[in-house]
Amino acid sequence: MWDLLIINPITNALLWLYDVLGNNFILALTVFTIFTRILMLPLNLRQQRSMAKTQEMQPQIRAIQQKYKDNPQKMQEEFQKIGYNPAESLSGCLPMLATMPILFGLFQVLRLVLGSTPQTLFELTQRVSPLIDLTNLLPIDSHFLWLNLGQPDPLYILPVLVFVTMFLQTKLTTPAAAKKDDSKNSGGKGNSKDQQDDPAAAMSQSMQYTMPIMFGFFSLSFQSGLSIYFVLSNLIGIAQGFYTRRVMEAEKEALAQQKEMRAMGLNGGGNIPEAKMPKEESLSDSPETKGKNTQGNGGQSRSQSKRKRRSAKR
């Protein structure tokens, strides 16, 4: 099953790329690395989003842990209310675990493809698809610069590059605000208590240093081809880290703007300035009533003058 699902597909993919790309094994390895990173991209995005979400919820998580430290059941209920799952937060190592079969498989495939013994050549012919003509490919050119891709780096440059690039990659996947929030919330007392409360943060901090050291040490004895795969994969991971961080920051800003617009929309009725309405004219001030009043006053004066004349004649 291992050979059918891992070894044979990787072997045929590398040999096919080597044939298509003009018998350039480094170029074939680069394209293979890019393809595997694209396959792992959904897991990496999910991991970074989960870690960023957990980091934003840290104040609520710590408050719940402090309040219900003696009642685990109630603590889990409160975690569910805010949408936090401790088991899901521990899935940060899932992308690394998912790449392990590819790493182990590539280690065996490089031994087969770059090997020159009759035994390795015979085993290679048993694994290659009939669609690939080995007569035009063998022996595979395993030299690149000062390196023999089937042997460890004699100058130990690749192990250093593996360590540096993997450290930068893990640094990017760790939420940037973790240390700042921890120092503020703990009053400068350190991150040990927060890491005990948050297993995901503790795991991220430990992997940030242990994984680069471990793979850098292993690269001292790995084939140079596998070390180059590590370096290429880490460089692509660094580029993906920058990209996903920008995407998440843009999404966060857009969400904040939406909340602000909603708040302004809810309070918009009280903030809109009232339009000044024209004063209603009273009936007595209207032109029609004024005309009627003047007519009425004129009629009264005429009647009074007539009465006076009649009284004078009498």
C-alpha positions in Angstrom: 0.0 0.0 0.0 2.9 2.4 0.8 4.5 1.7 -2.5 1.3 2.0 -4.4 0.1 5.3 -2.9 3.4 7.1 -2.2 6.6 5.6 -3.8 5.3 4.8 -7.2 3.5 8.1 -7.8 6.4 10.2 -6.7 8.8 8.2 -8.8 6.8 8.5 -11.9 6.1 12.2 -11.3 9.8 13.1 -10.9 10.8 11.0 -14.0 8.1 12.5 -16.1 9.0 16.0 -15.1 12.7 15.2 -15.7 11.8 14.1 -19.2 9.6 17.0 -20.0 11.9 19.7 -18.6 14.9 18.7 -20.7 16.7 16.3 -18.3 17.1 18.9 -15.6 16.6 17.2 -12.3 16.7 20.5 -10.2 14.0 22.0 -12.3 12.0 18.8 -12.1 12.4 18.9 -8.3 11.4 22.5 -8.1 8.2 21.9 -10.1 7.4 18.9 -7.9 7.9 21.0 -4.8 5.6 23.7 -6.1 2.9 21.2 -6.9 3.0 19.6 -3.4 2.8 23.0 -1.8 -0.2 23.8 -3.8 -1.8 20.6 -2.6 -1.1 21.5 1.0 -2.3 25.1 0.6 -5.8 24.6 1.9 -4.5 22.9 5.1 -2.0 25.7 5.6 -4.6 28.4 5.2 -6.9 26.6 7.6 -4.1 26.3 10.1 -3.2 30.0 10.0 -6.9 31.1 10.1 -7.4 28.9 13.1 -4.4 30.2 14.9 -5.3 33.8 14.2 -8.9 33.2 15.5 -7.6 31.5 18.6 -5.2 34.4 19.2 -8.0 37.0 19.0 -10.1 35.0 21.4 -7.3 34.7 24.0 -8.7 37.3 26.4 -12.1 35.5 26.5 -10.4 32.1 26.8 -8.3 33.2 29.7 -11.2 34.8 31.5 -13.2 31.6 31.2 -10.3 29.4 32.3 -9.8 31.6 35.3 -13.5 31.7 36.2 -14.3 28.0 35.8 -10.9 26.5 36.6 -12.6 24.2 39.1 -15.5 23.2 36.8 -14.2 21.7 33.5 -17.7 20.9 32.2 -18.9 24.5 32.6 -15.6 25.6 31.0 -16.3 23.5 27.9 -19.8 24.9 27.7 -18.5 28.4 27.8 -15.9 27.6 25.2 -18.7 26.3 22.9 -20.6 29.5 23.3 -17.7 31.6 22.0 -16.9 29.1 19.3 -13.6 27.8 20.7 -12.6 24.2 20.4 -9.4 23.2 22.3 -9.0 20.1 20.2 -9.2 22.0 17.0 -6.6 24.5 18.2 -4.1 21.6 18.5 -4.4 20.9 14.8 -1.6 23.4 14.0 0.8 20.5 13.3 -1.6 18.9 10.8 0.2 20.3 7.7 3.5 19.1 9.0 2.1 15.7 9.7 0.5 15.6 6.2 3.8 16.3 4.5 5.6 13.5 6.4 4.6 10.8 3.9 5.9 12.9 1.1 9.2 13.5 2.9 9.8 9.8 3.7 8.7 8.8 0.2 11.0 11.3 -1.5 13.9 10.0 0.6 13.3 6.5 -0.9 12.6 7.8 -4.4 15.9 9.8 -4.5 17.8 6.7 -3.5 16.2 4.8 -6.4 16.3 7.5 -9.1 19.8 8.7 -8.3 21.2 5.3 -7.5 23.6 3.6 -9.8 23.8 0.1 -8.4 22.2 -2.8 -10.4 19.8 -3.5 -7.6 18.4 0.1 -7.5 18.2 0.2 -11.3 16.2 -3.1 -11.3 13.9 -1.8 -8.6 13.4 1.4 -10.5 12.3 -0.5 -13.7 9.7 -2.3 -11.6 8.1 0.9 -10.4 8.1 3.1 -13.5 5.0 3.3 -15.7 5.3 1.8 -19.2 4.5 5.3 -20.6 7.9 6.5 -19.5 10.9 5.4 -21.6 13.9 4.9 -19.2 16.3 4.3 -22.0 16.4 8.0 -22.8 16.6 9.1 -19.2 19.2 6.9 -17.5 21.6 7.7 -16.1 20.1 10.7 -14.5 22.3 13.8 -14.2 22.7 14.1 -10.4 25.2 17.0 -10.4 24.3 20.6 -9.4 26.9 23.2 -8.7 29.2 21.5 -6.1 26.6 19.0 -5.1 25.9 15.4 -5.9 22.2 15.2 -5.4 22.3 11.6 -4.2 24.9 12.5 -1.4 25.0 14.8 1.6 26.3 18.4 1.1 30.1 18.2 1.8 30.2 22.0 2.7 27.2 21.9 5.1 25.7 24.9 3.4 22.3 23.2 2.8 21.7 22.2 6.4 22.2 25.9 7.4 19.8 27.0 4.7 17.3 24.3 5.8 17.4 25.7 9.4 17.2 29.3 8.5 14.3 29.0 5.9 12.3 26.6 8.2 12.7 29.0 11.1 11.5 31.9 9.1 8.5 29.9 7.8 7.4 28.8 11.3 7.9 32.4 12.5 5.5 33.6 9.9 2.8 31.1 10.8 2.9 32.2 14.4 0.4 35.0 15.1 2.3 38.3 15.3 0.3 39.6 18.2 0.9 36.7 20.5 3.8 38.1 22.3 2.4 41.6 22.6 -0.9 40.4 24.0 0.8 38.1 26.4 3.1 40.8 27.8 0.1 43.2 28.2 -2.2 40.7 29.8 0.4 39.2 32.1 1.8 42.5 33.2 5.3 41.6 32.0 5.5 38.4 34.1 6.2 36.2 31.1 4.4 33.8 28.9 4.7 30.6 30.9 1.3 30.7 32.5 -0.4 31.7 29.2 1.3 28.8 27.4 0.0 26.4 30.1 -3.5 27.7 29.6 -3.3 27.5 25.8 -1.8 24.2 24.5 -1.9 25.5 20.9 0.3 28.5 21.8 2.7 26.3 23.7 3.0 23.9 20.8 3.5 26.7 18.3 6.3 28.2 20.4 8.0 24.8 20.8 7.7 23.9 17.1 9.1 27.3 16.2 12.5 26.2 17.4 12.5 22.4 17.6 11.5 21.7 14.0 14.2 23.9 12.3 16.8 22.4 14.6 15.7 18.9 14.0 15.5 19.2 10.2 18.7 21.1 10.0 20.4 18.3 11.9 18.9 15.6 9.7 20.0 17.5 6.6 23.6 16.7 7.6 23.1 13.1 6.5 20.2 13.5 4.0 20.8 13.5 0.2 21.4 16.9 -1.1 18.3 16.5 -3.3 16.1 16.1 -0.3 17.8 19.1 1.5 17.1 21.2 -1.7 13.5 20.1 -1.5 13.3 21.3 2.1 14.8 24.7 1.2 12.5 25.1 -1.8 9.4 24.1 0.2 10.4 26.5 3.0 10.9 29.4 0.6 7.5 28.7 -1.0 6.0 28.5 2.5 7.5 31.9 3.4 5.9 33.4 0.3 2.6 31.8 1.2 2.9 33.1 4.7 3.3 36.7 3.6 0.4 36.3 1.2 -2.0 34.7 3.7 -1.1 37.2 6.4 -2.0 40.1 4.0 -5.2 38.4 3.0 -6.2 37.9 6.6 -5.3 41.5 7.5 -7.4 42.7 4.6 -10.3 40.5 5.7 -10.0 41.8 9.2 -10.1 45.4 8.0 -13.0 44.8 5.8 -14.9 43.1 8.7 -14.1 46.1 11.0 -15.4 48.5 8.3 -18.6 46.5 8.0 -19.2 46.6 11.7 -18.5 50.3 11.7 -20.9 50.9 8.9 -23.6 48.8 10.6 -23.1 50.8 13.8 -23.4 54.1 11.9 -26.5 52.8 10.1 -28.2 51.9 13.5 -27.4 55.3 15.0 -28.0 57.2 11.7 -31.5 58.3 12.7 -30.3 60.3 15.7 -27.3 61.7 14.0 -29.0 63.1 10.9 -29.5 66.9 11.4 -33.2 67.9 11.4 -34.2 70.0 8.4 -35.6 73.5 9.3 -39.2 73.6 8.4 -40.7 76.9 7.3 -42.9 78.6 9.9 -46.5 78.1 9.4 -48.3 81.3 8.8 -51.3 81.9 11.0 -54.7 82.5 9.5 -54.5 86.0 10.6 -51.2 86.6 8.8 -52.2 85.2 5.4 -52.9 87.6 2.6 -56.5 86.4 2.1 -57.4 86.9 5.8 -55.6 90.3 5.7 -57.7 91.3 2.7 -60.9 90.2 4.3 -60.0 92.0 7.5 -59.3 95.2 5.7 -62.6 94.8 3.8 -64.4 94.2 7.0 -62.9 97.2 8.7 -63.8 99.4 5.7 -67.4 98.3 5.8 -67.6 99.0 9.6 -66.3 102.6 9.1 -68.8 103.3 6.3 -71.7 102.2 8.4 -70.6 104.3 11.3 -70.3 107.4 9.1 -73.8 106.9 7.7 -75.2 106.7 11.2 -73.5 109.9 12.2 -75.0 111.7 9.1 -78.5 110.5 10.0 -78.2 111.7 13.5 -76.9 115.1 12.4 -80.0 115.6 10.0 -82.3 114.8 12.8 
